[in-house]
């Protein structure tokens, strides 16, 4: 193989790895802030129909 083919193949495999990493990453639903003493799910939830007062 020539150097040009090796460079093209390595660039292709690297970019495919980055794309597959984004697709199967656990952060697809967003990031949360867990900087407190409580545990909250920071993803979008439908508003409750019950009144909590």
HELIX and SHEET records of a PDB file:
HELIX    1   1 UNK A    3  UNK A   23  1                                  21    
END                                                                             
